[in-house]
């Protein structure tokens, strides 16, 4: 599937600009096995890059103007790379303007260039297409102009670009898009950015995503509200336990002891974060020991916390998880991503995938009148330069 996308993108570039691109970049989406909404809470997360990508094609154009074409949107824009970047009503362009803004702020110099891109990452499904867009674009400019930016700094600049757009995201999405490795999950320490790879051997189980087809946008106030509630929570915890400056140092019992000193929402958010940080550690142990059934149980527990305590689920996502929970061939399921729509991530016994897909699709259609979208995913490499064979 990616070969088709690569040929489509490079052929389009040649038809549009009359030459072959000098750099072709593949930038993946990501899944997160466990550790949701804790990348901005000094927690640990366990993401992986996947085999769904954005393909970019680049070439210098000997001017001071960037010409950028989004093939799938049938849209394009031009921008002077030397000018101060400003946001526009064309949302997708703002992510790329944000990257150019970050480069300028950090003192990197680029010239004019042509760029086209196309994607097979479903948008709005919690697979971090925006991080793939920022990081792939930045990776390509780094290669094109020999900027010598290290991979981890590409991830950090991508995050800053998204902040500029107005989404106060943590580092997980950009980090996993850039640093992913085939058949590996990455345990990322979101406080120090230290990381370690763990084998992603799911044994007798397949990874399948069920897309609720309910589209969410993190521009909604809920995401930033959760951050504010968590900041209030850790502030109250630190005031009562001065030795604690981060959720990672906090025990569940300490949060429980402060229930009367927090608002109901701040208490629930704080309790979820402390529990979820611990679940990531347990999930790594489960992967290392081959206990995939335990990993699945932890995923179910995470969903319950996201639904009841963090309150970022919705009726459609709860239905998907609760339905498969009754099926013995599914050992783990939870909402993935920001919430309020998007995908669930599921571990399904090999050989039973089609039966589960067919049954759930019908039940979901009957319940909500919505078509369920289904994505089989494999864990792939991070952002990379494509070399034609």
C-alpha positions in Angstrom: 0.0 0.0 0.0 2.8 2.4 0.8 4.5 1.7 -2.5 1.4 2.9 -4.3 1.4 6.1 -2.2 5.1 6.8 -2.8 4.6 6.4 -6.6 1.5 8.6 -6.5 3.4 11.3 -4.6 6.6 11.3 -6.7 4.7 11.1 -10.0 2.5 14.1 -8.9 5.6 16.0 -8.1 7.1 15.4 -11.5 3.9 16.3 -13.3 3.5 19.5 -11.3 7.1 20.8 -11.3 8.6 19.1 -14.3 11.4 17.3 -12.5 11.9 14.4 -10.1 12.1 15.2 -6.4 15.6 15.2 -4.9 14.3 14.0 -1.5 11.4 11.7 -0.7 10.4 11.3 3.0 8.1 8.8 4.7 6.6 9.9 8.0 4.5 7.5 10.0 1.4 7.9 12.2 1.6 6.2 15.6 -0.3 4.1 18.0 0.0 4.1 21.7 -0.2 0.8 23.4 -0.8 2.3 26.9 -0.1 5.5 28.7 -2.8 8.0 27.5 -2.9 11.6 28.5 0.2 11.3 30.6 2.8 12.6 28.2 2.1 16.1 29.5 2.0 14.9 33.1 5.6 13.8 33.5 4.6 10.2 32.9 5.8 7.3 30.7 4.1 6.3 27.5 4.4 3.3 25.2 3.9 4.3 21.6 5.1 2.9 18.3 5.3 4.1 14.8 3.0 2.3 12.4 2.9 1.3 8.7 0.5 4.2 7.7 2.4 7.2 6.5 2.6 10.6 4.9 4.8 10.7 1.9 6.6 14.0 1.0 8.5 14.9 -2.1 10.9 17.9 -2.0 13.2 19.9 -4.3 14.9 23.2 -4.1 13.5 25.8 -6.5 16.2 28.5 -6.4 13.9 31.2 -5.0 12.8 32.4 -1.6 9.3 31.0 -2.0 8.0 27.6 -0.8 5.3 26.0 -3.0 3.5 23.3 -1.1 0.7 21.0 -2.5 -1.5 18.8 -0.4 -2.5 16.2 -3.0 -5.4 14.6 -1.0 -7.0 18.0 -0.2 -6.5 19.3 -3.8 -5.1 22.5 -2.1 -1.9 24.4 -2.2 -0.2 27.5 -0.9 2.9 29.6 -1.4 4.9 31.3 1.3 8.1 33.4 1.5 10.4 31.4 3.7 12.1 34.6 4.9 9.0 36.3 6.1 7.5 36.1 9.6 4.9 33.3 9.5 1.3 34.0 10.5 -1.7 31.7 11.0 -4.4 31.6 8.4 -7.9 30.1 8.1 -6.4 27.2 6.2 -5.7 24.9 9.1 -3.5 22.3 7.4 -1.1 25.1 6.2 -0.7 26.3 9.8 1.2 23.2 10.8 3.8 23.7 8.1 3.9 27.5 8.7 4.6 26.5 12.4 7.6 24.4 11.3 9.0 27.3 9.2 8.4 29.6 12.2 10.4 27.3 14.5 13.3 27.0 12.1 13.5 30.8 11.8 13.3 31.2 15.6 16.2 28.7 16.1 18.3 30.4 13.5 18.2 27.8 10.7 18.2 29.2 7.2 16.3 27.6 4.3 15.7 28.7 0.7 12.7 28.3 -1.5 11.6 24.8 -2.3 8.8 22.8 -3.9 6.9 20.1 -1.8 4.0 17.8 -2.4 2.6 15.3 0.0 0.0 12.6 0.3 -1.2 10.4 3.1 -2.8 7.1 4.0 -3.1 8.0 7.7 -6.8 8.4 8.6 -7.3 12.0 9.8 -9.1 12.5 13.1 -8.7 9.0 14.2 -6.2 9.4 16.9 -3.2 8.2 14.8 -1.4 11.6 15.0 -1.5 12.6 11.4 -0.6 16.2 12.5 2.7 15.0 14.2 3.5 13.0 11.0 2.9 16.1 9.0 5.1 18.4 11.1 7.9 15.9 11.6 8.0 14.6 8.0 8.1 18.2 6.7 10.8 19.1 9.1 12.8 16.0 8.4 12.6 16.7 4.6 13.8 20.3 5.1 16.6 19.0 7.3 17.7 16.7 4.5 17.2 19.1 1.7 19.2 22.0 3.3 21.6 19.9 5.4 20.5 21.6 8.6 22.1 18.9 10.8 19.2 18.8 13.2 19.2 15.6 15.4 16.2 13.3 15.3 15.2 14.1 18.9 15.3 17.8 18.1 13.1 17.3 15.1 10.5 15.8 17.4 10.8 18.7 19.9 10.6 21.3 17.1 7.5 19.5 15.7 5.9 19.7 19.1 6.7 23.4 19.3 5.1 23.9 15.9 1.9 22.3 17.1 1.9 24.5 20.2 2.2 27.5 17.8 -0.9 26.2 16.0 -2.7 26.2 19.3 -2.7 22.6 20.5 -0.8 22.2 23.8 0.3 18.6 23.1 2.9 16.6 24.9 6.0 15.1 23.2 4.7 11.5 22.6 3.3 11.9 19.1 6.2 13.6 17.5 8.8 11.5 19.4 7.2 8.2 18.3 6.8 9.4 14.7 10.5 10.3 14.4 12.1 7.6 16.6 10.0 4.5 15.9 11.6 1.2 15.0 10.0 -1.8 13.2 8.5 -4.3 15.7 9.5 -2.2 18.7 7.5 -0.1 21.1 9.2 2.9 22.8 8.9 3.5 26.5 9.4 7.3 26.7 10.1 9.1 29.9 8.2 12.3 29.1 10.0 14.3 31.9 13.6 13.5 30.8 13.1 12.2 27.3 15.1 9.1 28.1 13.7 6.2 26.2 14.1 2.5 25.7 12.8 0.0 23.1 10.9 -3.1 24.0 10.1 -5.9 21.6 6.5 -5.7 20.3 5.9 -9.4 20.1 2.1 -9.8 20.6 2.4 -13.5 20.1 -0.9 -15.1 19.1 -2.7 -11.7 18.8 -3.1 -9.1 16.1 -3.4 -5.3 16.5 -6.6 -4.0 15.0 -8.0 -0.4 15.2 -11.7 0.2 15.2 -12.5 3.7 14.0 -15.7 5.0 15.6 -16.0 7.4 12.6 -16.9 10.1 15.1 -14.5 12.8 14.2 -13.1 14.9 17.0 -10.9 18.0 17.0 -8.4 18.8 19.7 -9.2 22.4 19.1 -12.1 21.8 21.4 -11.5 23.2 24.8 -11.6 19.9 26.6 -7.9 18.9 25.9 -6.5 22.1 27.4 -9.0 21.9 30.2 -7.6 18.5 31.2 -4.1 19.9 31.3 -5.3 22.8 33.6 -7.0 20.3 35.9 -3.9 18.2 36.2 -1.7 21.2 36.9 -4.1 22.2 39.7 -4.0 18.6 41.0 -0.2 18.3 41.2 -0.1 21.8 42.8 -2.4 20.6 45.6 -0.5 17.4 46.0 2.8 19.3 46.3 1.4 21.7 48.8 0.5 18.8 51.1 3.4 16.5 50.2 6.4 18.9 49.6 8.6 16.0 48.6 6.4 15.4 45.5 6.9 17.7 42.5 5.5 15.3 39.9 2.7 12.8 39.4 5.3 10.0 38.8 6.5 10.4 42.5 3.0 10.2 43.8 1.2 7.1 45.2 -2.4 6.3 44.8 -3.0 6.5 48.5 -1.7 10.1 48.6 -4.2 11.2 46.0 -7.0 9.4 47.8 -6.0 11.2 51.1 -6.5 14.6 49.4 -10.0 13.9 48.0 -11.6 16.5 50.2 -9.0 19.2 49.2 -9.7 18.9 45.5 -12.7 19.5 43.3 -14.4 16.3 42.1 -12.9 16.7 38.6 -9.4 17.5 39.7 -9.4 14.5 42.0 -10.6 12.1 39.3 -8.0 13.4 36.8 -5.2 13.1 39.3 -6.1 9.6 40.3 -6.3 8.5 36.7 -2.8 9.9 36.0 -1.1 8.2 38.9 -2.8 4.9 38.1 -1.9 5.2 34.4 1.8 5.9 35.0 1.9 2.6 37.0 0.1 0.7 34.3 2.8 1.7 31.7 5.5 0.1 33.9 3.4 -3.1 34.3 2.8 -3.2 30.6 6.5 -3.1 29.8 7.0 -6.0 32.2 4.2 -7.9 30.6 5.7 -7.4 27.1 9.2 -8.5 28.3 7.8 -11.6 29.9 5.4 -12.5 27.0 2.3 -12.1 29.2 0.1 -10.6 26.5 -3.0 -11.4 28.4 -1.9 -9.2 31.3 -1.2 -6.4 28.7 -4.7 -6.8 27.4 -6.2 -6.5 30.9 -4.2 -3.3 31.5 -5.7 -1.9 28.3 -9.2 -2.6 29.5 -8.4 -0.9 32.9 -7.0 2.2 31.0 -10.2 2.5 29.1 -12.3 2.4 32.2 -10.1 5.2 33.7 -10.3 7.3 30.5 -14.1 6.9 30.4 -15.0 7.4 34.1 -12.1 9.4 35.7 -10.6 11.4 32.8 -13.9 11.6 31.0 -12.6 11.8 27.4 -14.5 8.9 26.0 -18.0 9.0 24.4 -20.9 6.6 23.9 -19.5 5.2 20.6 -16.1 4.4 22.0 -17.5 2.9 25.2 -19.8 0.7 23.1 -16.9 -0.6 21.0 -14.8 -1.5 24.1 -17.7 -2.9 26.2 -18.9 -5.0 23.2 -15.5 -6.7 22.5 -14.9 -7.1 26.2 -17.6 -9.8 26.2 -15.8 -11.7 23.3 -13.2 -14.2 24.5 -11.1 -13.7 21.4 -10.4 -10.1 22.3 -8.0 -9.8 25.3 -7.6 -6.0 25.4 -9.2 -2.9 24.1 -9.3 0.8 24.9 -9.8 4.2 23.3 -6.6 5.6 21.8 -5.6 9.2 21.3 -7.1 12.4 22.7 -10.6 10.9 23.0 -14.0 12.2 22.1 -14.0 10.0 19.0 -11.3 8.3 17.0 -10.2 4.7 17.4 -10.0 1.9 19.8 -6.9 -0.2 19.8 -7.6 -4.0 20.2 -5.6 -7.2 20.7 -7.5 -10.0 18.9 -6.6 -13.6 18.8 -5.1 -14.5 15.4 -7.6 -16.3 13.2 -10.6 -14.6 14.9 -10.1 -11.1 13.4 -12.6 -11.3 10.6 -15.3 -12.8 12.9 -14.8 -10.0 15.4 -14.8 -7.3 12.7 -18.0 -8.6 11.1 -19.9 -8.9 14.3 -18.8 -5.6 15.7 -19.5 -3.7 12.4 -23.1 -4.9 12.4 -23.7 -4.2 16.1 -22.2 -0.7 15.7 -24.2 0.1 12.6 -27.4 -1.1 14.4 -26.7 0.9 17.5 -25.5 4.2 16.0 -26.3 4.1 12.3 -22.6 4.7 11.6 -20.2 2.6 9.5 -17.3 1.3 11.5 -13.9 1.8 9.8 -11.3 -0.9 10.5 -7.5 -0.6 10.2 -5.1 -3.5 10.5 -1.8 -2.1 11.7 1.8 -3.3 12.0 4.6 -1.5 13.9 7.0 0.2 11.5 9.9 2.5 11.3 10.0 6.2 12.2 10.4 9.1 9.8 13.0 8.2 7.1 14.4 9.1 3.8 13.0 6.8 1.0 15.6 5.4 -1.3 14.2 3.9 -4.5 15.3 0.3 -5.0 
